[in-house]
Amino acid sequence: MSSTKSFKYMLILIGLLLIGFVFYSKSNNQIRKVQYSNLLSTVKSNDYSIVYFGTLMESRERAIRETIDDDRIHLYQTITTLDELNILLRQYDLSSTKENIFVLFIGDQVVGVVSEFESQYQFYGQVRKYFFNEIPAEEVAYKTLSKADDFIKKFNSKSYTVSVFGYEGCTHCTLYLPTINEIARDELIDIYYFDRDHYDEEEYNKIMQLDFEIPSKCTKDGIATTSTEAFPKPMTIISKKGKVVDCIMGNVKKEEVLQMLKKYKIVKRK
């Protein structure tokens, strides 16, 4: 077989693969109708599913089709009674006063409900919140500091500073972020979050060069280390006058974080 023919066959194969990929992507982005009686068995095999309960209006159909471009998310529409819908939601401590809502599933488990949104951006934010634990911009309560010098001033101040270090590719960090966001919001305290993957590398390195201690209780091998060495993430630290006074390693429950904050009277209520 000549090299010219081989090249042509290769081009044809690549073309077929691209057509197949485009077809898959577009088919995955279709809103498929499903009978309510078959709904749970249908979504069970999917990673993520968005199901619209009710008659899908054009504006809502456009919102879901144009916003969701993630091949892992499958789109469905079904119709049932409000009573049946609430029987389903009640298992997850949720409810609805109307049928025309989006219900978000991971497998066959309901993880959230979206009923009202002002824009496609807001709808997308809610989807990311329930599926991937991303906090919509309008709900972010923790703080970020773009300049290392601003953090260093707080780190060296006479007051306690609460900081959390993580990175986007860390599953435990992603799961922990809503916890610290909720504490910052409910307790009205400043918690500073540093995402290594989205922080200016030079500025991030300035913070790490503070060489602050990571106490032994917050390392995997039980041996104290410093910020210039690798340390587990997420890592929550309380600092004062340039020293780390306490820490929590990993994704822990809200109550454990609150207990530490109350110990230093950062959170004062009982």
N, C-alpha and C positions, 0 to 999 in steps of 0.2 A: 504494500500500500504506500503510495507516494506521500511525501510530507504535506503536500497541498491538500490531499484528500483527508489526511489525518487532522489537519488544522480545521477544515470545514466541519468534520464530524464533531470536533471539540466545541466549535462555535454553536453548532446545533444543540449539543448536549447542555451547554451553559444556558442557551436560550430557553430550553424546555424547563430547566431547573428554576430559572427566573420567573417564567410564566406560572409554574407550580407554586412558587413562594408567594407571588402576587395574588393568585387565586385563593391560596390558603388564608392570607392576611385579610382579604376582602370578605371571604366567607365567614371568617371568625368575627368580623365586625358587623355582620348582619344581625338584626334583631329577630330572633326566631320565636314563633308562637308555640306555646306548649300548653297542654291540658294541665289544669291544676292537680289532677289526680296522679299525673306522672312527673310532677315538678321535682320532688325530692330525689327520685331515682335519676332524673336527668342531670341535676346540678351536682350530684354526689361525686361524679367522676372528674369534675373540674377543679382546678386550683381556686379560681375566683369566678363568681357569677354575679351579674346584676340582673335582677328580675323586676320588671315593671308590672305592678298589679293595677289593672284597670284598662280603660280604653286609651291608647297612646295618642296624645295630641301631637300635632306636627312640630310644635316648638320643643316639646320634650324629646321627641324622637331625634330631632336635629342635635339637641344638646348631648344626648348619649352617644350618637353615632360619630359626631365630630370631635368629641372630647376623648373618647376611649380609643387609643391606638396601641394598647398593650395586648399582644397576642395571647397572653395568659388569661385575659378577662373575656368571659363569654356573656352574651347579651340575650335576654329572653323577655317575653311578654306573656302574661297569663291573666285570666279573669276568674274571680271567685267572689264569694260574699264577704262582707266586712266581718261577720262573725267567724268565718273560717280563717280569714287572715289573722284575726286577733288570737285565735286558738294557736296558730303557728307561732306568733310573736310572743305570746305569753310564756312560752318555755324559756325565753331569753330575757324575761323581765322587760319586754317592750310592748308597745300597743300603738294603735293608730285610730284616729277618728274618721278617717276617709280611706277610700280604696286606691285612689290615684297616687301611689307612692312607689319609690324604688326601694327594694329590699336587697341587701348585699349578703352574699353567701361565700364562705370559704368551705369547699366541699358541700356538705348538706347542713352546715351550721350557720345560722343567722348571726352576723357580726354587727349589723347596723342598718339604720333606716334613714333615707333622705327624702323629705317631703317638700321642703321649700328651699329654693336657691334663687339668687338674684342674677346670676350670670353663669356661663359655662365654666368659667374659671373657678367660681365658688363650688360648683357641682364637682369638678375634677378634684378640688381640694378635699371635699368630703369623702370621695372615693378613695383617695390616697390615705386619708386618715384611717378609715376603717380597714382597708386591706393591708397597708404597709406601715401603719403607725406614724405616718407623717402628720405633723400638726399644721393645720391651715394657718397662713400668715396672720390672719386676724385673731387667732386664738393663742398665739405665742406669748407666754408670760415670762419665760426665762430670758436672760439678757446675754448679749454677745458684745465683745469689745474687739474692734478691728485692729487696734494698736496695742502692741505688747506693753508699751510704757504705761498705758492707762491701767492695765491689769497689775503691773509691777507696783504701782502706787498703792493700789488696794491691798495687794499681797503684803506690803510692808507697813500698812496702816495699823493703828492701835485698835481698830475694830475687827471683829471676825468677818472673814470673807469666805463664802461658800462657792466652790468651783467644781465643775464636772468635766472630765476629759474623756472624749470618745472619738469615733470616726464612723463615716457612713457605711463602710463595709462590715461593720461589727453588728451582728444580729442582736446581741445583748444590749448594745448601746441604743439601738432603734427601739427595743422594747422598754428600755428604762426612761427614755426621753419624756414620754407622756407623764410618768410619775413625778419627775422633777418639775415639769411644767405645771402640773396640778398643784404641787406644794407652793411653787412661786406665786401662782394665782390666788390660791385660797388663803395663804398665810401672809401675803403681801410682803414677801422678802425678796432680796436680790440673790439670784442664783445665776452664776456665769457658766455658760456652756461653750466648750472649745471642740469643734469638729476638725480634727487633723486633716481630713480630706478636703475641706473647704476653707481652710485658714491659710493665709499667706505664709508660705514655707519659712521665709526669713523671720517674720514676726513670731511664728510659732516656735522656732528655734530659740529666739530670745527668751521666751518664757521657760523653755526646757533648760536653758543655761543658768537659770536661777539655782539649779542643782538642789531643789528642795527634796527633803526626805520622804520616801514612801515607807511608812512603818511596817514592821514585820507582819503585823496582823493583816496587812493588805497586799501581801505577795503570795504567790502560789506555793513557794517553797519555805515560807515562814522566815525568810531572811530579809532584813531591811535593805532597800536600795534607794536610788535617787532618780530624779527626773531626767538626768542625762542618760540613764540606762533604760532598757525596755521595762515597762510596767503594765499590769493588767488594766483592761478598759472594759466597761466604763469604770472610772475611778472618781469617787467623790471625796473632796478634801475640804477641811476647815482650816484656814490659816489665820495667823495674827502675828504682827510684828516680824514678818519675814520667816515664820516658822510654821510647819504643819503641826497642828495640835490634835487632829483626829482625822480618820478616813473611813470610807466604806468601799470595799471591793465588789464590783460586779453589779448585776441587775437584781436589786433587792426590793422588797415590798415597801410601800409608802410608810407603814408604821415604823419600820426600822430606821428610815431616814429621819422621820419626825422625832423619834426617841433621841437620836444623836443631836439634832438641832435644839431640842428642849434642854438637853444636858448643859449646853452653853448659853441657854436663854436667848437663842436666836429666834426660836418660836416660843412665845411666852404663855400661850393658852394651854390649859390642861386637857 
